[in-house]
Amino acid sequence: MIFVGKGSVKMSEKEISNVNRYFFNLITMFASSAWCQLGKIQDPVDGKIKKDLKGADND
């Protein structure tokens, strides 16, 4: 059960599983982007390692 405002929303186990999978994919995407911008892994677009510290900064 997920609480939204004054009420709650009932979700099936399959829906919860889908939400968990989408959330995990979102976190993985952010982590991959941060590693690319920090120069830890190669950019998937051009295959080069480059640093973009301003892009990696969270401010």
MDTraj code that builds the backbone (N, CA, C; nanometers):
import mdtraj as md
import numpy as np

residues = "MET ILE PHE VAL GLY LYS GLY SER VAL LYS MET SER GLU LYS GLU ILE SER ASN VAL ASN ARG TYR PHE PHE ASN LEU ILE THR MET PHE ALA SER SER ALA TRP CYS GLN LEU GLY LYS ILE GLN ASP PRO VAL ASP GLY LYS ILE LYS LYS ASP LEU LYS GLY ALA ASP ASN ASP".split()
xyz = np.array([
    [0.0835, -0.1163, 0.0000],
    [0.0000, 0.0000, 0.0000],
    [0.0894, 0.1245, 0.0000],
    [0.0606, 0.2175, -0.0855],
    [0.1361, 0.3422, -0.0942],
    [0.0454, 0.4559, -0.0492],
    [0.0953, 0.5382, 0.0389],
    [0.0174, 0.6499, 0.0905],
    [0.0382, 0.7731, 0.0040],
    [-0.0713, 0.8294, -0.0438],
    [-0.0675, 0.9486, -0.1276],
    [-0.1646, 1.0499, -0.0689],
    [-0.1117, 1.1559, -0.0119],
    [-0.1987, 1.2571, 0.0474],
    [-0.2816, 1.1994, 0.1608],
    [-0.4136, 1.2183, 0.1549],
    [-0.5027, 1.1710, 0.2607],
    [-0.5412, 1.0245, 0.2429],
    [-0.5263, 0.9722, 0.1226],
    [-0.5679, 0.8348, 0.0963],
    [-0.4496, 0.7432, 0.0746],
    [-0.4803, 0.6272, 0.0254],
    [-0.3752, 0.5311, -0.0063],
    [-0.4099, 0.4629, -0.1382],
    [-0.3076, 0.4133, -0.2033],
    [-0.3245, 0.3451, -0.3308],
    [-0.2799, 0.2013, -0.3125],
    [-0.3651, 0.1072, -0.3489],
    [-0.3289, -0.0335, -0.3384],
    [-0.2676, -0.0768, -0.4705],
    [-0.1519, -0.1413, -0.4602],
    [-0.0821, -0.1883, -0.5792],
    [-0.0618, -0.3387, -0.5692],
    [-0.0700, -0.4051, -0.6829],
    [-0.0452, -0.5485, -0.6850],
    [0.1046, -0.5737, -0.6730],
    [0.1398, -0.6976, -0.6462],
    [0.2818, -0.7346, -0.6363],
    [0.3543, -0.7076, -0.7685],
    [0.2860, -0.7299, -0.8805],
    [0.3471, -0.7068, -1.0119],
    [0.3750, -0.5576, -1.0320],
    [0.2808, -0.4726, -0.9923],
    [0.3010, -0.3279, -1.0052],
    [0.4155, -0.2802, -0.9170],
    [0.4246, -0.3331, -0.7967],
    [0.5338, -0.2972, -0.7067],
    [0.6667, -0.3417, -0.7658],
    [0.6683, -0.4602, -0.8241],
    [0.7895, -0.5112, -0.8878],
    [0.8328, -0.4209, -1.0033],
    [0.7355, -0.3739, -1.0818],
    [0.7671, -0.2832, -1.1927],
    [0.8235, -0.1509, -1.1423],
    [0.7650, -0.0971, -1.0355],
    [0.8142, 0.0287, -0.9779],
    [0.9573, 0.0099, -0.9288],
    [0.9835, -0.1011, -0.8606],
    [1.1186, -0.1286, -0.8118],
    [1.2186, -0.1381, -0.9267],
    [1.1784, -0.2034, -1.0351],
    [1.2675, -0.2182, -1.1501],
    [1.2950, -0.0826, -1.2144],
    [1.1919, 0.0019, -1.2301],
    [1.2105, 0.1340, -1.2894],
    [1.2974, 0.2222, -1.2005],
    [1.2777, 0.2136, -1.0696],
    [1.3582, 0.2926, -0.9764],
    [1.5042, 0.2496, -0.9833],
    [1.5296, 0.1189, -0.9858],
    [1.6661, 0.0682, -0.9975],
    [1.7304, 0.1158, -1.1271],
    [1.6572, 0.1125, -1.2377],
    [1.7101, 0.1593, -1.3656],
    [1.7421, 0.3082, -1.3621],
    [1.6585, 0.3871, -1.2952],
    [1.6834, 0.5306, -1.2820],
    [1.8121, 0.5570, -1.2048],
    [1.8299, 0.4892, -1.0927],
    [1.9510, 0.5061, -1.0120],
    [2.0737, 0.4623, -1.0901],
    [2.0639, 0.3521, -1.1629],
    [2.1755, 0.3040, -1.2444],
    [2.2114, 0.4043, -1.3527],
    [2.1108, 0.4671, -1.4140],
    [2.1355, 0.5678, -1.5171],
    [2.2107, 0.6876, -1.4592],
    [2.1672, 0.7360, -1.3419],
    [2.2363, 0.8487, -1.2779],
    [2.3790, 0.8128, -1.2422],
    [2.4011, 0.6922, -1.1910],
    [2.5356, 0.6490, -1.1524],
    [2.6258, 0.6401, -1.2753],
    [2.5758, 0.5838, -1.3839],
    [2.6554, 0.5729, -1.5067],
    [2.6920, 0.7098, -1.5609],
    [2.5979, 0.8009, -1.5582],
    [2.6241, 0.9369, -1.6053],
    [2.7309, 1.0043, -1.5201],
    [2.7217, 0.9869, -1.3884],
    [2.8210, 1.0470, -1.2992],
    [2.9594, 0.9887, -1.3243],
    [2.9688, 0.8582, -1.3414],
    [3.0992, 0.7948, -1.3679],
    [3.1581, 0.8446, -1.4995],
    [3.0752, 0.8632, -1.6011],
    [3.1234, 0.9171, -1.7295],
    [3.1771, 1.0578, -1.7107],
    [3.1031, 1.1413, -1.6399],
    [3.1431, 1.2803, -1.6232],
    [3.2652, 1.2946, -1.5337],
    [3.2880, 1.1998, -1.4465],
    [3.4076, 1.2024, -1.3619],
    [3.5289, 1.1441, -1.4329],
    [3.5087, 1.0899, -1.5523],
    [3.6192, 1.0339, -1.6294],
    [3.6596, 0.8945, -1.5845],
    [3.5709, 0.8246, -1.5169],
    [3.6020, 0.6899, -1.4676],
    [3.5741, 0.5821, -1.5719],
    [3.4769, 0.6075, -1.6604],
    [3.4455, 0.5135, -1.7685],
    [3.4310, 0.5923, -1.8980],
    [3.4369, 0.5219, -2.0093],
    [3.4291, 0.5901, -2.1387],
    [3.2860, 0.6316, -2.1717],
    [3.2757, 0.7377, -2.2471],
    [3.1464, 0.7878, -2.2929],
    [3.0905, 0.6887, -2.3949],
    [2.9679, 0.6412, -2.3759],
    [2.9135, 0.5415, -2.4697],
    [2.8885, 0.5979, -2.6099],
    [2.8793, 0.7294, -2.6238],
    [2.8516, 0.7895, -2.7546],
    [2.9748, 0.7869, -2.8430],
    [3.0891, 0.8354, -2.7914],
    [3.2088, 0.8432, -2.8754],
    [3.3211, 0.7499, -2.8301],
    [3.3032, 0.6804, -2.7186],
    [3.4022, 0.5835, -2.6735],
    [3.5265, 0.6446, -2.6116],
    [3.5251, 0.7748, -2.5840],
    [3.6412, 0.8421, -2.5263],
    [3.6183, 0.8684, -2.3779],
    [3.7288, 0.8729, -2.3040],
    [3.7214, 0.9084, -2.1629],
    [3.7509, 1.0569, -2.1518],
    [3.6578, 1.1303, -2.0959],
    [3.6751, 1.2737, -2.0762],
    [3.6100, 1.3149, -1.9466],
    [3.6635, 1.4195, -1.8852],
    [3.6107, 1.4678, -1.7570],
    [3.5245, 1.5901, -1.7797],
    [3.4111, 1.5935, -1.7124],
    [3.3223, 1.7089, -1.7103],
    [3.2813, 1.7295, -1.5645],
    [3.3719, 1.7912, -1.4866],
    [3.3478, 1.8045, -1.3440],
    [3.2298, 1.8967, -1.3132],
    [3.2058, 1.9967, -1.3983],
    [3.0887, 2.0817, -1.3769],
    [2.9607, 2.0018, -1.3961],
    [2.9602, 1.9131, -1.4936],
    [2.8435, 1.8295, -1.5167],
    [2.8216, 1.7278, -1.4056],
    [2.9297, 1.6844, -1.3431],
    [2.9204, 1.5862, -1.2351],
    [2.8853, 1.6512, -1.1018],
    [2.9056, 1.7842, -1.0917],
    [2.8765, 1.8544, -0.9675],
    [2.7262, 1.8573, -0.9450],
    [2.6865, 1.8442, -0.8217],
    [2.5453, 1.8338, -0.7881],
    [2.4829, 1.9677, -0.7512],
    [2.5577, 2.0751, -0.7486],
    [2.5041, 2.2046, -0.7044],
    [2.4222, 2.2724, -0.8091],
])
top = md.Topology()
chain = top.add_chain()
for i, resn in enumerate(residues, 1):
    res = top.add_residue(resn, chain, resSeq=i)
    for name in ("N", "CA", "C"):
        top.add_atom(name, md.element.get_by_symbol(name[0]), res)
traj = md.Trajectory(xyz[None], top)
